[in-house]
Amino acid sequence: MLFFLGFDVLVAVANIGRLSTKDAVLFLCDMQEKFRPNIFQFNNIVSNAARLLQASRILGIPTILTEQYPKGLGPTVPELGAGDLTAHAKTSFTMIIEEVEKELQALGSPKQAILCGIEAHACIACTTYDLLEKGFEVHIVADAVSSRSQTDRLFALSRLKQSGAYLTTTEAVLLQLVEGAKHPNFKEIQKLLTHPSPDTGLLAFFSAL
């Protein structure tokens, strides 16, 4: 929180969570072959994450990719479109392993994380906690995050919001990053908005809250 003193009035300005292409990193967590049959809405989750990856390339946003024990759980699924990225292998739940920390330092220590992948109550949660403790502003893309059960997924999102993460959606992120038709890459991003986002089971839950 920042404080400004003017006209003898102390005004507090809270962080409002505005995304910026200059400060953001896209985190893609463990979207691997062996998880495919068991993760709720897996295909739609990967589809949304793939759109965010395409946008990150257009807008020059760096991307970090991890794989959980790839020897046993297989590689990242090809439809994510991340074949050109270096996947950091891990066995811990958090993505914030030594290799990732070094990559973040090399990027100039950015302060915004756009987080996608699985599982919401395990690796996404632990990564969020670590990022928040490091001073990151964490934007969890709710329709690009899931778990094996819808219950674990939805209550994880609710819990992470309590911890200070922002919950958002794929299209909200895309639109916030360009902020309007005057952005030089707007037409390229607009192509990623041509088709409505698939229903990933969130609407009914949050409508009931």
Secondary structure, 3 states (H helix, E strand, C coil): CEEEEECCEEEEECCCCCCCCCCEEEEEECCEHHHCCCCCCHHHHHHHHHHHHHHHHHHCCCEEEEEECHHHHCCECHHHCCCCCCEEEECCCCCCCHHHHHHHHHCCCCCEEEEEEECHHHHHHHHHHHHHHCCCEEEEEEEEEECCCHHHHHHHHHHHHHHCCEEECHHHHHHHHHCCCCCCCHHHHHHCCCCCCCCCCCHHHHHCC
